[in-house]
Amino acid sequence: MLYDLDIGFNCKLFCNINSFILAQENRFLNELLIKIMIKALQLPLLYMTLLFMSCQKNISDLEFEKNVMTEIFPDLIDSICIDYRTVLVPPPIYGEFIYDKEGNYIGVDSTKGTEKQEQEIVRWKLNQEAIEKDTSKLIVAFNPKIERNRKDLKEYLGQHFKVTEVFYPKIEGDSTFIVEFKNISLKGKFKLKDMSEFPKDRREFWRKKYDFVFSGAVYFTGIQFDKERKFGVLEGGFSCGRHCGIGVRIYIKKLNKKWIIDKIDNTSVS
């Protein structure tokens, strides 16, 4: 009888120990499986994180340039665009032209002005005043897709701002960006209209009779920055006809956390 009790007790003890061992093994296997799954998930997650960071870097460079362009855009339009009505009709001459013995132009002798010339000047001034008082919006054609300048402006940037290194954005693929000009408040009379809404033919572009006051077309290139991205340079231009327009190089800088135009140089005139 005592022997039977010992056997029963030992069997029960063995079963308890075996259950404990199995439970520990299961726990160990579960923990090991979880660790393996975590490791397996970490690799693609790490890859995706690095890829995302890389994309963010590319986007950041483009977004930085786009943000600067957006901030400076109202000043660019106000500085470059002109009311063609004020330049197509120059002020009348008052007096007589003076030439030297070889026929070279010297100047104008205003002491020989005529009454007719005087009247023409009065009419011209009145017309200019009427233009200035005119509140009509002047429509300017604009391509909102900004492309990187084909020329390296490092030399001009260095000469003007005395910087030695430039910033080259790490952008793979398309380096263009779109200026959301419809969401930007402009100064003065000018209002932009997408270039795609105008005739593609250059001759028709300038000859067409529009149902609005058409002033011309404006364009800008991308911005080239110094290494610290505190200074920048870009190019642009305004055309008021087939043989009327200017090309400019624009220097910008960051002052008191705001981007401003520092200087504009004319590069071409027609």
C-alpha positions in Angstrom: 0.0 0.0 0.0 2.8 2.3 0.9 4.5 1.4 -2.4 1.4 2.3 -4.3 1.3 5.7 -2.7 4.9 6.4 -3.5 4.3 5.5 -7.2 1.3 7.8 -7.3 3.1 10.7 -5.7 6.1 10.3 -8.0 3.9 10.2 -11.1 2.1 13.3 -10.0 5.4 15.0 -9.3 6.8 14.0 -12.6 3.8 15.3 -14.4 4.0 18.6 -12.7 7.7 18.9 -13.5 7.1 17.9 -17.1 4.3 20.5 -17.4 6.6 23.1 -16.0 9.4 22.2 -18.4 7.0 22.3 -21.4 5.6 25.6 -20.3 9.1 27.1 -20.0 10.0 25.7 -23.5 6.8 27.1 -25.0 7.5 30.5 -23.4 11.1 30.4 -24.7 10.0 29.4 -28.2 7.3 32.2 -28.2 9.9 34.8 -27.1 12.3 33.5 -29.7 9.6 33.6 -32.4 8.7 37.1 -31.5 12.4 38.2 -31.6 12.8 36.6 -35.1 9.6 38.4 -36.3 10.8 41.7 -34.9 14.2 41.3 -36.6 12.5 40.4 -39.9 10.3 43.5 -39.7 13.1 45.8 -38.7 15.1 45.3 -41.9 12.4 46.4 -44.4 11.3 49.1 -41.9 14.9 50.4 -41.8 15.1 50.3 -45.6 11.8 52.2 -45.9 13.0 54.7 -43.3 16.2 55.4 -45.2 14.4 55.6 -48.5 11.9 58.0 -47.0 14.7 60.2 -45.5 16.3 60.2 -48.9 13.1 61.3 -50.6 12.5 63.9 -47.9 16.0 65.3 -48.6 15.2 65.6 -52.3 11.8 67.2 -51.6 13.3 69.5 -49.1 15.8 71.0 -51.6 13.1 71.6 -54.1 10.6 72.8 -51.5 13.2 75.2 -50.1 13.7 76.7 -53.6 10.0 76.8 -54.3 9.3 78.5 -50.9 11.9 81.2 -51.6 10.5 81.8 -55.1 7.0 82.0 -53.7 8.1 84.5 -51.0 10.0 86.8 -53.4 7.6 86.4 -56.3 5.4 89.5 -55.7 8.6 91.7 -55.6 9.9 89.9 -58.8 6.8 90.7 -60.7 6.6 94.3 -59.5 10.3 94.9 -60.4 10.4 93.2 -63.8 7.0 93.7 -65.4 6.2 97.1 -67.0 3.1 98.8 -68.4 3.9 98.7 -72.1 1.8 101.7 -72.7 4.3 103.9 -70.9 7.3 102.7 -73.0 5.9 102.3 -76.4 5.3 106.0 -76.8 8.4 107.9 -75.7 8.3 111.6 -74.8 8.3 114.0 -77.8 11.4 115.9 -78.7 11.5 119.6 -77.7 14.0 121.5 -79.8 16.3 120.7 -82.7 18.9 117.9 -83.0 22.5 119.0 -82.9 25.2 117.2 -85.0 28.9 117.8 -85.4 30.7 118.4 -88.7 30.9 114.6 -89.3 27.2 114.2 -88.8 27.4 112.5 -85.4 24.6 113.2 -83.0 25.5 115.4 -80.1 22.2 116.4 -78.4 19.1 118.6 -78.6 19.0 122.4 -78.6 15.9 123.1 -76.4 16.2 126.8 -77.2 14.8 126.1 -80.6 11.6 124.3 -79.4 8.4 125.1 -81.3 4.8 125.7 -80.1 3.7 122.5 -81.9 6.3 120.5 -79.9 5.1 122.1 -76.7 1.6 121.0 -77.4 2.7 117.4 -78.2 4.5 117.3 -74.9 1.4 118.5 -73.0 -0.7 115.8 -74.7 1.9 113.1 -73.9 2.0 114.1 -70.3 -1.8 114.0 -70.1 -1.8 110.5 -71.6 0.8 109.3 -69.2 -1.2 110.6 -66.3 -4.3 108.8 -67.6 -2.4 105.6 -67.8 -1.1 106.0 -64.2 -4.6 106.6 -62.9 -6.1 103.7 -64.9 -7.0 100.9 -62.4 -7.4 98.2 -65.1 -5.5 95.0 -64.4 -2.6 94.4 -66.8 -2.5 90.8 -67.9 1.0 89.2 -68.1 1.6 85.7 -69.6 3.6 83.4 -67.3 4.7 79.8 -67.5 4.5 78.5 -63.9 6.9 75.6 -64.5 10.3 76.8 -63.3 13.3 75.1 -64.8 16.9 75.1 -63.6 19.1 77.6 -65.3 21.3 76.0 -68.0 24.1 78.4 -67.0 26.1 78.1 -63.9 25.8 81.5 -62.1 28.4 80.6 -59.5 30.8 83.3 -60.7 28.1 86.1 -60.5 27.0 84.9 -57.1 30.5 85.0 -55.8 31.4 88.4 -57.3 28.2 90.1 -55.9 28.0 88.5 -52.5 31.7 87.6 -52.0 30.9 83.9 -51.4 33.2 81.1 -52.5 31.0 78.0 -52.4 27.5 77.4 -53.9 24.8 74.9 -52.9 24.1 72.1 -55.4 20.8 70.4 -54.5 20.8 66.6 -54.5 17.9 66.1 -56.8 17.4 63.0 -58.9 15.1 63.2 -61.9 12.9 66.1 -62.6 14.3 69.3 -61.0 11.5 71.6 -62.1 8.8 72.9 -59.8 5.5 74.8 -60.2 4.8 78.3 -58.9 1.2 78.4 -57.6 0.9 82.0 -58.8 -2.9 82.0 -58.4 -2.5 81.7 -54.7 0.1 84.5 -54.5 -1.1 88.1 -53.9 0.6 90.5 -56.3 1.3 94.2 -56.0 0.1 97.0 -58.2 -1.8 96.5 -61.5 -0.4 93.2 -62.7 -2.3 89.9 -62.9 -0.8 86.7 -64.3 -2.4 84.4 -66.7 -1.0 80.9 -67.5 1.0 80.8 -70.7 -0.9 77.7 -71.9 -4.0 79.9 -72.3 -2.3 82.0 -75.0 -1.7 81.1 -78.7 1.4 78.9 -79.2 2.4 80.7 -82.4 4.7 83.5 -81.5 3.3 85.9 -84.2 -0.3 85.2 -83.2 0.7 85.6 -79.6 1.6 89.2 -80.1 -0.9 90.2 -82.8 -4.1 88.8 -81.3 -6.7 91.2 -80.1 -7.4 90.2 -76.5 -10.5 91.1 -74.5 -8.2 92.4 -71.7 -5.3 94.7 -71.4 -2.3 92.5 -72.4 1.0 93.9 -71.1 3.5 91.1 -72.1 5.2 87.9 -70.9 7.5 87.3 -68.0 9.7 84.3 -67.1 12.2 83.3 -64.4 14.7 80.5 -64.0 15.4 78.5 -60.9 17.5 80.0 -58.1 21.1 79.2 -57.4 22.1 79.5 -53.7 25.4 79.8 -51.8 26.4 76.9 -49.6 24.7 78.4 -46.5 21.6 79.3 -48.6 21.6 82.9 -47.4 22.1 84.4 -50.8 20.8 83.5 -54.3 20.8 84.5 -57.9 18.4 83.8 -60.7 17.6 85.1 -64.2 14.4 86.4 -65.8 13.0 88.6 -68.4 10.0 90.6 -69.6 8.8 90.9 -73.2 6.3 93.5 -74.3 6.5 92.6 -78.0 8.4 90.6 -80.6 11.2 93.1 -80.5 10.6 94.7 -77.1 11.9 93.4 -73.9 14.6 93.0 -71.3 16.7 90.2 -69.7 17.8 90.5 -66.1 19.9 88.9 -63.5 18.4 89.1 -60.0 20.4 88.9 -56.8 18.4 88.0 -53.6 19.4 87.7 -50.0 17.9 86.7 -46.7 17.6 89.7 -44.3 15.9 89.4 -40.9 14.5 86.0 -41.8 13.0 87.5 -45.0 14.1 87.1 -48.6 14.5 90.4 -50.5 15.8 91.6 -53.8 19.3 93.0 -53.4 20.0 94.1 -56.9 18.8 93.7 -60.5 21.3 93.8 -63.4 20.2 94.2 -67.1 21.7 91.5 -69.2 19.9 92.2 -72.5 17.6 94.9 -74.1 15.6 94.7 -77.3 
